[in-house]
């Protein structure tokens, strides 16, 4: 650490020992000396957080997910820079936050937060990049998946033994919190998947412009404007489980209506399922949040809200990634099956191609048109199947919510 002391003195223009020192210089000298033990402590914390994961990545790079030497070198340099960065960041965070409260400052700089950052960060990166890189066929995605699992496992192991955990996993011992968090996370997963797929379907496969796609999807906000105040006003008189059940059944009905889409679907048929789904949205968030925090002590409500919101957002990310990937794979499946009947030995296929050529297309243009139409209808079939699956899942969630207890009954 002598280099650190020398550079600090040089930067602040502080005389080296043996010279004269003013009161300000002596104060800075005391600060430097008091920081050295903390710097060593933060270096050890950074090494404990980064080295195990770096070792796992190196094992993967030399076994099941080989990478080029240049990428490996970049990774090692990046790991070293991360260790140095974490060391100084955690030192600065503790020094700046400690005056605001010893507990806050120390909690922000513990290794558990590094595990949380690594686990959740790699998960989000894997979800964002997975579809473009063919998921686990890519060594990059495999490494991100391993880092996610390792980071989250270490986080859980650390949190379960921590006196003041950042992520209070003990909340899951409450039945209402567990059931409510599962319901709101899975419900949001399917809901957000639909939010992602609808504009993609309208604009890429049904020829809608961005304006008309927005107009067809906007009515989802009509009913929440009117129903949300009423739900808040009469919430004490109604069992929240009844409201949530109604929400899931409405979602199921709206998603089922989307399974009936065809290539010639009109604007009204796109719009009305959105209107119906708006009722489900109005009955979804507030009642489930009430179930989640019911039966908890006042000191646990903030942690419960944060944890349930975190799992809900993560579920939404997972839903959007899975939906787009499954949609493309279902299209590939249907494309193969539909193409099987387009051959010279099928009179119906040949008759259709002849009609296209009579309309002015060349034989090659007719085949291209048929191929594009098969792709479009393959996506449409995959779209209908995924919404049918989500519709069934919402019916299951409507039953799951009844595993919770009435809000007015405090459960441990």
ZAGU-463799 format. One record per residue: chain; y, z, x negated of N, C-alpha, C in turn. Coordinates in steps of 0.001 Angstrom, whole numbers, plus 500000, padded with zeros to 6 digits. Atoms other than C-alpha are relative to their C-alpha. Layout:
(A (Y Z X) (Y Z X) (Y Z X))
...
END
This chain:
(A (498790 500000 499193) (500000 500000 500000) (501278 500000 499148))
(A (498820 499982 500860) (502303 500037 496944) (500811 498716 500162))
(A (499285 501256 499772) (503148 496379 497591) (500866 500105 501244))
(A (499233 499807 498758) (504221 497287 501126) (501256 500833 499738))
(A (498850 499130 500301) (506470 500078 499782) (501028 499238 499178))
(A (499076 500740 500859) (507959 497820 497093) (500791 498971 500802))
(A (499319 501036 499222) (508717 494975 499495) (500983 500608 500987))
(A (499087 499347 499051) (510243 497354 502026) (501253 500487 499299))
(A (498841 499551 500759) (512474 498892 499393) (500892 498814 499597))
(A (499254 501171 500432) (513462 495462 498127) (500806 499399 501143))
(A (499332 500607 498834) (514301 494204 501625) (501174 500859 500449))
(A (498953 499092 499541) (516340 497300 502505) (500959 500399 498881))
(A (499153 499695 501153) (517925 497457 499012) (500005 501490 499689))
(A (500142 498577 500283) (516591 500965 498381) (499611 500150 498538))
(A (500362 499849 501409) (516499 502135 494754) (498614 500558 499837))
(A (501324 499487 500293) (513117 502802 493232) (500100 501421 499502))
(A (499967 498632 500475) (512145 506365 492281) (500531 500080 498567))
(A (499378 499831 501297) (514131 507594 489306) (501484 499718 500075))
(A (498593 500261 499813) (517447 506299 490582) (500609 501003 500956))
(A (499339 499131 499041) (519995 508052 492769) (499779 499465 501382))
(A (500253 500399 498619) (519445 508004 496521) (500908 500778 500918))
(A (499149 499352 499013) (521802 508720 499377) (499144 500612 501092))
(A (500740 499403 498883) (520859 510567 502575) (499303 498940 500820))
(A (500623 501078 499235) (520177 507286 504396) (498773 499460 499282))
(A (501115 500531 500760) (517970 506070 501566) (498818 500955 499983))
(A (501078 499018 499964) (516003 509311 501515) (499299 499983 501352))
(A (500585 500058 498658) (515497 509034 505302) (499055 498807 500122))
(A (500853 501188 499945) (514130 505493 504995) (498756 500197 499146))
(A (501141 499731 500869) (511916 506629 502118) (498974 500877 500705))
(A (500908 499130 499238) (510437 509344 504353) (499269 499200 501071))
(A (500616 500829 498949) (509824 506812 507131) (498911 499115 499406))
(A (500992 500869 500641) (508020 504475 504717) (498744 500779 499660))
(A (501161 499214 500398) (505791 507212 503370) (499196 500481 501203))
(A (500727 499549 498807) (504948 508465 506863) (499287 498853 500700))
(A (500624 501150 499342) (504062 504937 507969) (498731 499544 499297))
(A (501156 500493 500752) (501502 504307 505228) (498681 500507 500566))
(A (501268 499565 499389) (498766 506550 506723) (499721 499314 501328))
(A (500195 500676 498722) (499344 505008 510136) (499619 498541 499786))
(A (500328 501388 500272) (499200 501533 508608) (498529 499864 499623))
(A (501413 500020 500348) (495826 502316 507070) (499131 500196 501244))
(A (500762 499748 498770) (494635 503675 510410) (499949 498748 500866))
(A (499971 501207 499174) (495730 500529 512225) (499209 498860 499357))
(A (500806 501007 500675) (494104 498343 509569) (498516 500218 500307))
(A (501400 499705 499677) (490785 500109 510171) (499685 499634 501449))
(A (500220 500349 498594) (491177 499671 513948) (499889 498489 500167))
(A (500042 501462 499903) (491895 495967 513509) (498690 499458 499434))
(A (501267 500434 500577) (488863 495560 511246) (498829 500302 500926))
(A (501070 499640 499075) (486631 497401 513719) (499961 499084 501211))
(A (499955 500856 498813) (487793 495136 516526) (499634 498550 499688))
(A (500135 501424 500293) (487703 491761 514751) (498718 499680 499236))
(A (501132 500339 500862) (484913 491937 512158) (498681 499834 500749))
(A (501271 500245 499288) (481961 492401 514589) (499962 498662 500721))
(A (499956 501271 499273) (483066 489440 516668) (500017 498824 499025))
(A (499995 501059 501007) (483814 487352 513573) (498601 499799 499428))
(A (501368 500120 500532) (480321 488126 512269) (499101 499252 500977))
(A (500808 500699 498990) (478768 486969 515559) (500320 498507 500004))
(A (499607 501412 500029) (480769 483736 515436) (499416 499302 498779))
(A (500554 500603 501210) (479648 483103 511854) (498502 499752 500141))
(A (501433 500184 499773) (476016 483625 512833) (499758 498782 500893))
(A (500153 501142 499103) (476437 481133 515676) (500316 498690 499282))
(A (499600 501220 500702) (478181 478633 513405) (498916 499513 499045))
(A (501050 500385 500936) (475263 478685 510995) (498637 499858 500672))
(A (501292 500090 499318) (472563 478608 513696) (500058 499000 501147))
(A (500121 500849 498819) (472862 477223 517236) (501232 499160 500289))
(A (498761 500748 499714) (476483 475956 517196) (500701 499648 498693))
(A (499397 500335 501295) (477191 474388 513776) (501331 499283 500160))
(A (498683 500638 500005) (480764 473353 513038) (500279 499489 498594))
(A (499659 500574 501299) (482408 471444 510208) (500610 501075 499100))
(A (499424 499003 500925) (483509 473343 507053) (501493 500217 500208))
(A (498560 499835 499797) (487172 472661 507825) (500290 500922 501178))
(A (499798 499132 498840) (486909 474284 511247) (499608 501432 499658))
(A (500422 498664 500405) (485012 477219 509738) (501056 500674 499137))
(A (498943 499454 500842) (487731 477675 507119) (501203 500418 500841))
(A (498892 499655 499102) (490401 477588 509821) (499704 501275 500777))
(A (500374 498790 499264) (488479 480231 511748) (500143 501238 499120))
(A (499917 498840 500903) (488241 482549 508710) (501453 500355 499707))
(A (498581 499725 500215) (491940 482151 507962) (500640 500598 501242))
(A (499464 499448 498751) (492727 482766 511602) (499577 501432 500222))
(A (500470 498628 499848) (490576 485899 511638) (500777 500946 499099))
(A (499212 499164 500913) (492413 487248 508589) (501418 500207 500532))
(A (498654 499875 499442) (495776 486519 510193) (500014 500890 501238))
(A (500086 499136 498821) (494640 488194 513415) (499923 501464 499582))
(A (500111 498618 500466) (493664 491336 511489) (501362 500527 499554))
(A (498675 499584 500467) (497069 491478 509783) (500966 500138 501179))
(A (499094 499935 498851) (498897 490699 513018) (499735 501199 500888))
(A (500340 498843 499169) (497009 493327 515018) (500429 501287 499318))
(A (499628 498796 500739) (497627 495889 512279) (501486 500309 500173))
(A (498566 499751 499899) (501411 495472 512304) (500453 500135 501453))
(A (499603 499901 498593) (501629 494937 516069) (499694 501378 500570))
(A (500368 498698 499455) (499741 498115 516933) (500814 501120 499368))
(A (499140 499010 500649) (501737 500078 514354) (501382 500006 500641))
(A (498678 500063 499373) (505010 498824 515807) (499990 500477 501428))
(A (500080 499554 498610) (503845 499415 519372) (499928 501516 500090))
(A (500117 498534 499955) (502868 503006 518623) (501302 500665 499595))
(A (498743 499395 500455) (506077 503752 516727) (501099 499860 501040))
(A (498937 500219 499011) (508236 502259 519486) (499725 500695 501317))
(A (500331 499429 498697) (506360 503662 522467) (499800 501504 499972))
(A (500281 498571 500048) (505546 507159 521234) (501160 500849 500491))
(A (498919 499177 499450) (509050 508534 521942) (500054 499995 501520))
(A (499994 500056 498546) (508574 507437 525571) (498834 500771 500596))
(A (501145 499248 499491) (505388 509449 525837) (498831 499828 499064))
(A (501091 500086 500969) (502603 510291 523427) (498806 499252 500575))
(A (501187 500611 499416) (499899 509182 525860) (500169 498502 500171))
(A (499771 501426 499794) (501500 505826 526681) (499910 499249 498679))
(A (500011 500673 501286) (502056 504960 523028) (498619 499873 499413))
(A (501334 500050 500586) (498559 505854 521966) (499065 499112 500797))
(A (500888 500821 499177) (496865 504110 524906) (500209 498516 499753))
(A (499715 501422 500193) (498601 500820 524166) (499473 499459 498682))
(A (500393 500466 501326) (497269 500685 520623) (498551 500301 499680))
(A (501397 499707 500259) (493617 501631 521024) (499180 498715 499947))
(A (500843 501181 500176) (490793 499275 520180) (499481 499456 501321))
(A (500509 500471 498716) (489702 499108 523827) (500857 498871 500537))
(A (499136 501068 499524) (492732 496956 524551) (499716 498696 499269))
(A (500362 501200 500738) (491689 494557 521814) (498743 499374 500589))
(A (501197 500515 499356) (488272 494243 523431) (500349 499340 501330))
(A (499569 500573 498720) (489980 493620 526783) (500660 498646 499788))
(A (499303 501259 500289) (492201 490920 525286) (499002 498923 499589))
(A (500985 500972 500484) (489279 489239 523511) (499091 499548 501135))
(A (500932 500338 498927) (486904 489417 526496) (500625 499148 501080))
(A (499355 500722 498898) (489302 488310 529226) (500653 498714 499495))
(A (499355 501197 500544) (491204 485881 526992) (499004 498874 499755))
(A (501021 501030 500245) (488051 484068 525880) (499399 499500 501306))
(A (500514 500433 498700) (486812 484007 529491) (500930 498984 500642))
(A (499043 500935 499404) (489995 482351 530722) (500023 498676 499237))
(A (500008 501227 500789) (489941 479876 527838) (498743 499192 500261))
(A (501254 500694 499707) (486297 479065 528540) (500064 499325 501363))
(A (499881 500593 498671) (487065 478467 532220) (500934 498798 500000))
(A (499053 501109 500056) (490007 476209 531359) (499428 498788 499266))
(A (500474 501090 500853) (488221 474163 528694) (498578 499543 500339))
(A (501414 500279 499788) (484644 474242 530010) (499714 498660 500640))
(A (500251 501246 499282) (484843 471314 532396) (500233 498784 499111))
(A (499687 501145 500862) (486432 468984 529827) (499016 499852 498860))
(A (500899 500034 501155) (483907 469900 527130) (498531 500101 500403))
(A (501374 499990 499510) (480752 469768 529302) (499345 501367 499832))
(A (500468 498618 499998) (480433 473543 529320) (499143 500320 498784))
(A (500761 499451 501115) (477620 474957 527184) (499284 498935 499179))
(A (500437 501050 500916) (476707 471588 525740) (500908 499934 498781))
(A (499052 499952 501110) (479710 472240 523474) (499844 501315 499245))
(A (500083 498787 500808) (479407 474695 520588) (501228 500864 500155))
(A (498755 499261 499798) (483037 475680 521156) (499914 500893 501229))
(A (500135 499218 498778) (482269 476830 524701) (498944 501090 499829))
(A (501020 498985 500269) (479132 478639 523498) (500611 501185 499263))
(A (499352 498926 500759) (481217 480606 521013) (500918 500813 500902))
(A (499134 499278 499071) (483784 481458 523688) (499191 500863 500965))
(A (500844 499219 499101) (480991 482582 526015) (499452 501240 499331))
(A (500511 498832 500724) (479489 484856 523365) (501109 501016 499770))
(A (498867 499085 500192) (482921 486312 522558) (500353 500714 501299))
(A (499715 499373 498709) (483483 486938 526257) (499022 501122 500293))
(A (501022 498993 499713) (480193 488781 526670) (500142 501193 499066))
(A (499879 498906 500964) (480625 490799 523478) (501242 500843 500278))
(A (498770 499263 499726) (484235 491703 524255) (499911 500863 501239))
(A (500083 499233 498760) (483507 492800 527817) (498967 501118 499909))
(A (501008 498944 500161) (480340 494713 526871) (500560 501153 499173))
(A (499387 498953 500812) (482191 496590 524131) (501083 500736 500784))
(A (498972 499353 499186) (485052 497233 526558) (499386 500991 500970))
(A (500651 499106 499038) (482727 498705 529185) (499434 501228 499295))
(A (500573 498877 500734) (480921 500834 526602) (501083 500970 499536))
(A (498902 499161 500472) (484234 502096 525246) (500639 500758 501161))
(A (499302 499379 498870) (485808 502770 528643) (499186 501122 500625))
(A (500837 498984 499370) (482833 504757 529918) (500014 501314 499239))
(A (499971 498779 500803) (483244 507265 527080) (501418 500454 499674))
(A (498607 499691 500315) (487052 507336 526973) (500550 501037 500981))
(A (499425 498958 499141) (488948 510347 528277) (501088 499438 500898))
(A (498924 500626 499220) (491938 508281 529410) (499848 498489 499906))
(A (500255 501443 500118) (490618 504739 529947) (501134 499162 500567))
(A (499027 500952 499459) (492925 501790 530438) (499455 499357 501265))
(A (500681 500538 498821) (490420 500242 532860) (499064 501090 500514))
(A (500746 498843 499494) (489116 503107 534966) (498786 499526 500802))
(A (501214 500483 499344) (485573 501981 535722) (499375 501046 500905))
(A (500548 498961 499132) (484806 505319 537373) (500401 499800 501454))
(A (499599 500279 498618) (486591 503977 540457) (498874 499356 500793))
(A (501089 500685 499298) (483455 501996 541263) (498987 500978 500595))
(A (500885 499041 499335) (481717 505224 542265) (500408 500224 501455))
(A (499547 499918 498615) (483784 505082 545462) (499477 498783 500769))
(A (500628 501086 499250) (481949 503018 548065) (501023 499000 500522))
(A (499014 500916 499423) (485027 501582 549760) (500666 499145 498926))
(A (499381 500780 501076) (486591 500551 546460) (499045 498897 499526))
(A (500971 500983 500486) (483401 498805 545321) (499807 498870 501004))
(A (500223 501027 498977) (482745 497005 548598) (501253 499154 500203))
(A (498759 500736 499794) (486400 496084 549077) (500317 499063 498855))
(A (499725 500847 501160) (486754 494752 545533) (499066 498798 499971))
(A (500942 501123 499958) (483606 492633 545872) (500420 498999 501075))
(A (499623 500898 498894) (484762 491236 549223) (501270 499220 499686))
(A (498737 500699 500248) (488318 490441 548137) (499851 499021 498837))
(A (500192 500900 501140) (487114 488881 544857) (499212 498757 500406))
(A (500796 501153 499581) (484414 486674 546380) (500739 499168 501046))
(A (499231 500742 499003) (486604 485788 549353) (501088 499159 499358))
(A (498947 500759 500676) (489443 484763 547051) (499417 498887 499150))
(A (500664 501051 500774) (486986 482811 544880) (499813 498751 500854))
(A (500234 501165 499142) (486007 480567 547791) (501311 499441 500547))
(A (498710 500452 499477) (489532 480436 549211) (500753 499176 498960))
(A (499239 500701 501033) (491108 479421 545893) (499308 498702 499596))
(A (500714 501258 500260) (488367 476847 545271) (500409 498935 501016))
(A (499547 500936 498981) (489347 475253 548578) (501430 499544 499774))
(A (498610 500350 500290) (493034 475375 547616) (500080 498943 498902))
(A (500005 500965 501104) (492229 473446 544428) (499430 498656 500450))
(A (500696 501238 499648) (489897 470895 546022) (500736 499163 501033))
(A (499381 500759 498911) (491940 469927 549080) (501012 498963 499514))
(A (499054 501048 500445) (494912 468225 547370) (499358 498960 499097))
(A (500697 500984 500837) (492579 466602 544828) (499294 498975 500869))
(A (500710 500911 499114) (490524 465129 547655) (500974 499059 500709))
(A (499058 500805 499222) (493523 463928 549633) (500676 498944 499131))
(A (499205 500909 500815) (495387 462323 546743) (499152 499022 499191))
(A (500794 500882 500859) (492551 460886 544650) (498980 499181 500766))
(A (501076 500691 499294) (490018 459836 547315) (500390 499485 501374))
(A (499606 500446 498661) (491836 459449 550640) (501349 499298 500009))
(A (498787 500808 500099) (495019 457757 549391) (501271 500675 500445))
(A (498779 499304 499603) (497542 460454 550342) (500967 500070 498819))
(A (498987 499713 501017) (500809 460698 548442) (500150 501517 499883))
(A (499809 498560 500183) (501847 464096 547107) (500783 500611 501155))
(A (499217 499487 498881) (504370 464473 549949) (499132 500190 501242))
(A (500838 499902 498803) (501861 463756 552726) (498878 501017 499808))
(A (500996 498958 500255) (499243 465935 551063) (500618 501378 500201))
(A (499321 498721 499789) (501765 468781 550981) (500268 500287 501464))
(A (499741 499804 498573) (502709 468236 554630) (498727 500350 500767))
(A (501250 499712 499299) (499067 468310 555693) (499467 501394 499681))
(A (500499 498688 500407) (498397 471553 553801) (500968 501133 500327))
(A (498981 498968 499779) (501650 473408 554585) (499764 500877 501229))
(A (500149 499148 498806) (500683 474642 558108) (499171 501250 499795))
(A (500752 498769 500238) (498460 477294 556520) (500921 501228 500022))
(A (499067 498878 500022) (501610 479424 556317) (500609 500362 501335))
(A (499369 499735 498694) (502484 479358 560039) (499572 501346 500555))
(A (500473 498769 499383) (500295 482150 561386) (500274 501256 499174))
(A (499681 498784 500750) (500765 484602 558463) (501409 500530 500239))
(A (498629 499558 499758) (504505 484683 559203) (500076 500879 501250))
(A (499930 499258 498743) (503877 485971 562726) (498986 501134 500079))
(A (501064 499006 499857) (500641 487914 562337) (500127 501168 499034))
(A (499937 498931 500999) (501356 489918 559179) (500788 501218 500483))
(A (499300 498808 499494) (504037 492169 560768) (499217 500724 501100))
(A (500765 499369 498932) (501794 492772 563789) (498825 500799 499450))
(A (501120 499274 500607) (498841 493755 561615) (500485 501297 499365))
(A (499457 498786 500590) (501009 496206 559690) (500398 501027 501041))
(A (499547 499069 498965) (502331 497703 562915) (498837 500698 500689))
(A (501127 499433 499255) (498961 498258 564604) (498809 500348 499103))
(A (501111 499762 500925) (496899 498924 561473) (499325 501350 500246))
(A (500580 498670 499807) (496411 502622 562313) (499093 500069 501221))
(A (500776 499957 498755) (494844 501793 565686) (498731 499141 499949))
(A (501115 500948 500060) (492330 499171 564538) (499181 500280 498744))
(A (500890 499880 501160) (489316 499480 562250) (500215 498785 499094))
(A (499711 501082 500936) (490170 497442 559154) (498787 499092 499798))
(A (501194 500821 500174) (486565 496256 558946) (499903 498926 501075))
(A (499983 500994 498927) (486968 494491 562282) (500947 498854 499651))
(A (499022 501031 500361) (490070 492663 561046) (499462 499124 498872))
(A (500540 500777 501122) (488387 491647 557785) (498854 499101 500472))
(A (501086 500823 499455) (485327 490427 559698) (500555 498777 500720))
(A (499362 501126 499331) (487571 488293 561895) (500554 498999 498978))
(A (499456 500876 501032) (489247 486930 558763) (498911 499123 499396))
(A (501077 500768 500624) (485955 485890 557163) (499394 498994 500980))
(A (500544 500939 499019) (484694 484302 560381) (500952 498828 500232))
(A (499026 501088 499868) (487932 482329 560732) (499937 499087 498780))
(A (500172 500812 501206) (487598 481189 557115) (498748 499133 500113))
(A (501242 500750 499857) (484030 480166 557852) (500176 498816 500940))
(A (499767 501085 499037) (485123 478122 560881) (500872 498901 499392))
(A (499108 500989 500602) (487959 476436 558963) (499277 499185 498933))
(A (500732 500718 501038) (485669 475566 556057) (498934 499094 500629))
(A (500985 500856 499340) (483043 474234 558453) (500651 498723 500530))
(A (499300 501191 499523) (485602 471879 559985) (500184 498977 498881))
(A (499819 500925 501121) (486098 470413 556524) (498691 499334 499595))
(A (501273 500670 500299) (482397 469604 556263) (499819 498737 500840))
(A (500092 501162 499121) (483009 466971 558955) (500890 498848 499543))
(A (499122 501054 500490) (485364 464877 556821) (499206 498715 499777))
(A (500588 501323 500200) (484626 461140 556703) (501042 499111 499323))
(A (499016 500853 500693) (486271 458213 554851) (501192 499606 500859))
(A (498888 500406 499126) (488394 457375 557907) (500646 501182 500704))
(A (499422 498814 499388) (489538 460946 558631) (501515 499814 500129))
(A (498565 500188 499780) (493060 461017 560118) (500785 501257 499620))
(A (499108 498924 500430) (496056 463244 559384) (499784 501268 500822))
(A (500161 498834 499139) (495499 465552 562366) (498733 500780 499657))
(A (501253 499322 500318) (491919 466306 561348) (500099 500755 498675))
(A (499741 499259 501233) (493192 467365 557920) (500878 501215 500283))
(A (499006 498963 499752) (496002 469459 559373) (499433 501201 500750))
(A (500412 498896 499139) (494223 471546 562033) (499122 501036 499311))
(A (500719 498938 500735) (491716 473273 559732) (500934 500885 499178))
(A (499036 499189 500721) (494719 474416 557698) (500673 501010 500923))
(A (499401 499084 499028) (496313 475906 560821) (499038 501148 500298))
(A (501002 498968 499717) (493072 477753 561615) (499835 500931 498804))
(A (500171 499167 501179) (492715 478957 558034) (501161 500964 499810))
(A (498850 499101 500094) (496204 480461 558217) (499749 501328 500700))
(A (500340 498745 499319) (494854 483028 560689) (499151 500875 499079))
(A (500833 499256 500928) (492211 484034 558165) (500786 500588 498846))
(A (499172 499494 501096) (494803 484376 555396) (500800 501216 500446))
(A (499214 498884 499478) (496939 486662 557577) (499161 501263 500151))
(A (500877 498850 499774) (493931 488929 558250) (499233 500408 498742))
(A (500837 499827 501192) (492627 488896 554672) (500514 501076 499044))
(A (499562 499198 501136) (494781 490629 552068) (500292 501460 500360))
(A (499599 498631 499706) (496330 493690 553696) (498844 500891 500457))
(A (501113 499135 499601) (493205 495018 555487) (499036 500310 498852))
(A (500903 499740 501111) (491024 494598 552399) (500630 500933 498969))
(A (499323 499071 500908) (493636 496312 550224) (499954 501416 500546))
(A (500083 498672 499384) (493654 499206 552693) (498611 500595 499815))
(A (501367 499507 500211) (489871 499478 552442) (499800 500416 498545))
(A (500196 499724 501425) (490014 499393 548632) (500575 501349 499601))
(A (499348 498763 500436) (492433 502304 548273) (499698 501175 500916))
(A (500301 498894 499088) (491076 504371 551172) (499046 500985 499338))
(A (500856 498964 500556) (489481 507660 550198) (500292 500359 498566))
(A (499662 499708 501390) (491119 507689 546757) (501104 501040 499926))
(A (498896 499085 500247) (493342 510387 545356) (501255 499208 499666))
(A (498727 500703 500222) (497021 509500 545020) (500138 499537 498556))
(A (499855 500366 501413) (496765 509448 541221) (499144 498793 499625))
(A (500902 501114 500310) (494026 506787 541367) (500404 498695 500676))
(A (499660 501190 499215) (495738 504339 543729) (500549 498883 499119))
(A (499421 501035 500870) (497736 502533 541021) (498911 499313 499177))
(A (501087 500586 500780) (494650 502055 538848) (499089 499141 500867))
(A (500868 500757 499095) (492600 500910 541843) (500632 498663 500375))
(A (499319 501256 499641) (495196 498321 542877) (500002 499022 498826))
(A (499968 500875 501177) (495497 496984 539323) (498626 499399 499718))
(A (501349 500492 500314) (491734 496729 538798) (499520 498995 501035))
(A (500440 500935 498960) (491060 495056 542154) (500764 498684 499919))
(A (499225 501235 500153) (493892 492567 541610) (499535 499196 498796))
(A (500497 500693 501194) (492576 491771 538135) (498699 499268 500304))
(A (501272 500654 499667) (489069 491056 539435) (500222 498851 500984))
(A (499718 501082 499047) (490520 488970 542276) (500539 498761 499286))
(A (499433 501136 500726) (492547 486795 539903) (498934 499331 499135))
(A (501080 500568 500797) (489566 486364 537587) (499034 499199 500878))
(A (500886 500716 499083) (487418 485388 540559) (500622 498677 500430))
(A (499346 501254 499658) (490002 482784 541550) (499879 498968 498891))
(A (500156 500922 501131) (489875 481279 538052) (498575 499459 499932))
(A (501393 500433 500017) (486088 481199 538162) (499728 499014 501129))
(A (500210 500879 498854) (486151 479618 541611) (500538 498604 499783))
(A (499419 501331 500212) (488479 476791 540627) (499195 499204 498977))
(A (500783 500707 501021) (486428 475953 537514) (498644 499566 500534))
(A (501321 500338 499468) (483072 476091 539273) (500093 498912 501063))
(A (499886 500965 498907) (484295 474110 542273) (500172 498580 499459))
(A (499767 501343 500519) (485609 471165 540255) (498774 499469 499250))
(A (501200 500441 500727) (482504 471089 538040) (498881 499624 500966))
(A (501064 500283 499037) (480058 471298 540957) (500322 498766 500818))
(A (499598 501177 499218) (482054 468680 542854) (499673 498716 499238))
(A (500284 501196 500785) (481775 466158 540019) (498495 499771 499856))
(A (501449 500168 500162) (478061 466830 539573) (499342 499579 501307))
(A (500520 500463 498713) (477401 466433 543280) (500339 498533 500214))
(A (499640 501416 499881) (479278 463119 543172) (499055 499142 499180))
(A (500924 500770 500836) (477072 461945 540314) (498630 499878 500665))
(A (501285 500023 499303) (473973 462886 542307) (500026 499000 501155))
(A (499916 500909 498855) (475122 461053 545441) (500254 498568 499557))
(A (499748 501353 500497) (476337 458101 543397) (498673 499314 499641))
(A (501301 500555 500363) (472825 457606 542028) (499199 499643 501247))
(A (500800 500240 498797) (471235 457901 545457) (500549 498838 500819))
(A (499415 501097 499233) (473697 455544 547147) (499827 498666 499283))
(A (500125 501243 500762) (473416 452999 544336) (498583 499434 500061))
(A (501388 500469 499959) (469634 452818 544718) (499793 498862 501005))
(A (500196 501029 498959) (470036 450666 547832) (500784 498724 499726))
(A (499235 501207 500333) (472419 448184 546194) (499200 499203 498970))
(A (500833 500825 500887) (469988 445641 544757) (499746 498652 500674))
(A (500209 501349 499427) (469074 441971 545248) (498932 499946 501075))
(A (501096 500014 499029) (466084 442912 547424) (500369 500696 501306))
(A (499544 499346 498775) (468154 444732 550072) (500857 499009 500784))
(A (499211 500991 499246) (469326 442251 552756) (501352 500557 500454))
(A (498737 499437 499531) (471990 444646 554063) (501037 500026 498876))
(A (499069 499979 501129) (473512 445067 550610) (500491 498601 499671))
(A (499594 501377 500296) (473515 441328 549990) (500928 499449 501077))
(A (499123 500442 498919) (475067 440691 553405) (501402 500566 499828))
(A (498691 499395 500228) (477868 443153 552616) (500748 499342 498857))
(A (499361 500678 501128) (478566 441527 549257) (500464 498603 500387))
(A (499604 501338 499550) (478618 438095 550911) (501258 500069 500864))
(A (498794 499847 499172) (481177 439314 553452) (501234 500233 499135))
(A (498864 499750 500893) (483401 440584 550642) (500423 498719 499293))
(A (499641 501271 500652) (483222 437223 548875) (500655 499045 500985))
(A (499373 500848 498990) (484108 435476 552150) (501434 500431 500286))
(A (498633 499505 499807) (487236 437667 552311) (500901 499645 498827))
(A (499176 500474 501104) (488424 436174 549035) (499712 500642 498663))
(A (500334 499351 501258) (486879 438408 546391) (498961 499181 499243))
(A (501038 500626 500813) (484899 437002 543519) (498763 500900 500002))
(A (501193 499146 500026) (481292 438247 543112) (500182 501250 499135))
(A (499778 498841 500851) (482397 440518 540248) (500940 500994 500673))
(A (499075 499110 499302) (485333 441897 542265) (499319 500713 501167))
(A (500720 499378 498890) (483031 442540 545222) (499133 501157 499505))
(A (500828 498932 500554) (480677 444569 543026) (500846 501190 499561))
(A (499101 498905 500408) (483590 446567 541598) (500476 500769 501225))
(A (499546 499323 498769) (484859 447294 545132) (498895 500890 500552))
(A (501124 499197 499495) (481410 448492 546200) (499788 501225 499116))
(A (500179 498858 500910) (481124 450674 543087) (501071 501062 500237))
(A (498927 499038 499736) (484515 452275 543776) (499789 500711 501333))
(A (500235 499382 498695) (483595 452871 547411) (498845 500992 499937))
(A (501119 499060 500173) (480300 454493 546414) (500499 501280 499324))
(A (499437 498824 500672) (482226 456790 544054) (500805 500842 500980))
(A (499170 499270 499039) (484688 457704 546806) (499142 500752 501009))
(A (500841 499337 499010) (481970 458468 549324) (499093 501049 499359))
(A (500744 498966 500706) (479981 460370 546698) (500820 501273 499873))
(A (499118 498832 500056) (482961 462662 546181) (500152 500635 501380))
(A (499843 499472 498649) (483349 463001 549936) (498766 500787 500431))
(A (501227 499276 499671) (479708 464021 550394) (499917 501321 499232))
(A (499986 498765 500778) (479996 466538 547560) (501015 500993 500532))
(A (498954 499167 499397) (483212 467871 549120) (499462 500693 501247))
(A (500540 499416 498768) (481490 468404 552475) (498936 501047 499701))
(A (501079 499053 500319) (478514 470142 550875) (500543 501306 499430))
(A (499437 498782 500580) (480626 472591 548872) (500710 500844 501056))
(A (499353 499233 498937) (482665 473557 551925) (498975 500575 500967))
(A (501073 499432 499181) (479457 474017 553898) (499433 501247 499331))
(A (500491 498836 500741) (478208 476381 551188) (500980 501165 500108))
(A (498997 498940 499882) (481482 478327 551278) (500048 500569 501411))
(A (500012 499530 498613) (481317 478517 555078) (498882 501000 500227))
(A (501123 499067 499888) (477892 480168 554894) (500292 501281 499245))
(A (499697 498815 500805) (479115 482519 552156) (500972 500927 500725))
(A (499054 499154 499261) (482002 483754 554328) (499292 500774 501114))
(A (500764 499256 498989) (479522 484673 557061) (499299 501190 499338))
(A (500617 498896 500726) (477661 486764 554475) (500997 501084 499649))
(A (498978 499011 500315) (480905 488460 553417) (500417 500790 501240))
(A (499666 499294 498760) (481618 489302 557062) (499027 501143 500268))
(A (500960 498910 499871) (478446 491375 557039) (500131 501024 498885))
(A (499890 499094 501147) (479029 492838 553575) (501085 501043 500186))
(A (498884 499064 499870) (482333 494461 554531) (499613 501236 500808))
(A (500415 498864 499174) (480488 496743 556976) (499201 501026 499204))
(A (500566 498959 500857) (478888 498557 554046) (501037 501050 499621))
(A (498958 499003 500233) (482253 500292 553644) (500061 500961 501188))
(A (499872 498986 498954) (483215 503325 555720) (501371 499912 500646))
(A (498671 500018 499373) (486089 503760 558177) (501046 500629 499109))
(A (498951 499558 500907) (489390 504309 556442) (500360 501468 500194))
(A (499569 498622 499756) (490130 507622 558116) (498980 501028 499538))
(A (501010 499082 500514) (486970 509103 556565) (500006 499922 498490))
(A (499857 499975 501452) (487428 510185 552954) (498628 500089 499354))
(A (501306 500086 500643) (484439 509222 550806) (500155 500142 498497))
(A (500019 499855 501461) (483655 510216 547238) (498897 499156 499404))
END
